């Protein structure tokens, strides 16, 4: 089985918590870590700097498309950052827990 770490940014920790709880409740993710961050980005031709929240979502690779679609439904941004990184190695016990905690 293959696993992924999905990186998502949200408007704030409240939005990240709402999205994270939904992903875990719906068994699309085993765990979501939420961290406050400072982001610098280009949007509509301007350089912006904002406080946001970053989410690290642990899931199975075969659920990533569903995670992306669900985040897009729940997110306040027009174009939310949702990217998936493959997990190539890890603690087998933890990876098994991800498998058992997701649908």
Buried (B, 14 or more C-beta within 10 A) or exposed (E): EEBBBBBBBBBBBEBBBBBBEBBBEBBBBBBBEBEEEEEEEEEEEEEEEEEBBBBBBBBBBEBBEBBBEBBEEBBEBEEBBBEBEEBEEEEEEBBEBBEEBBE
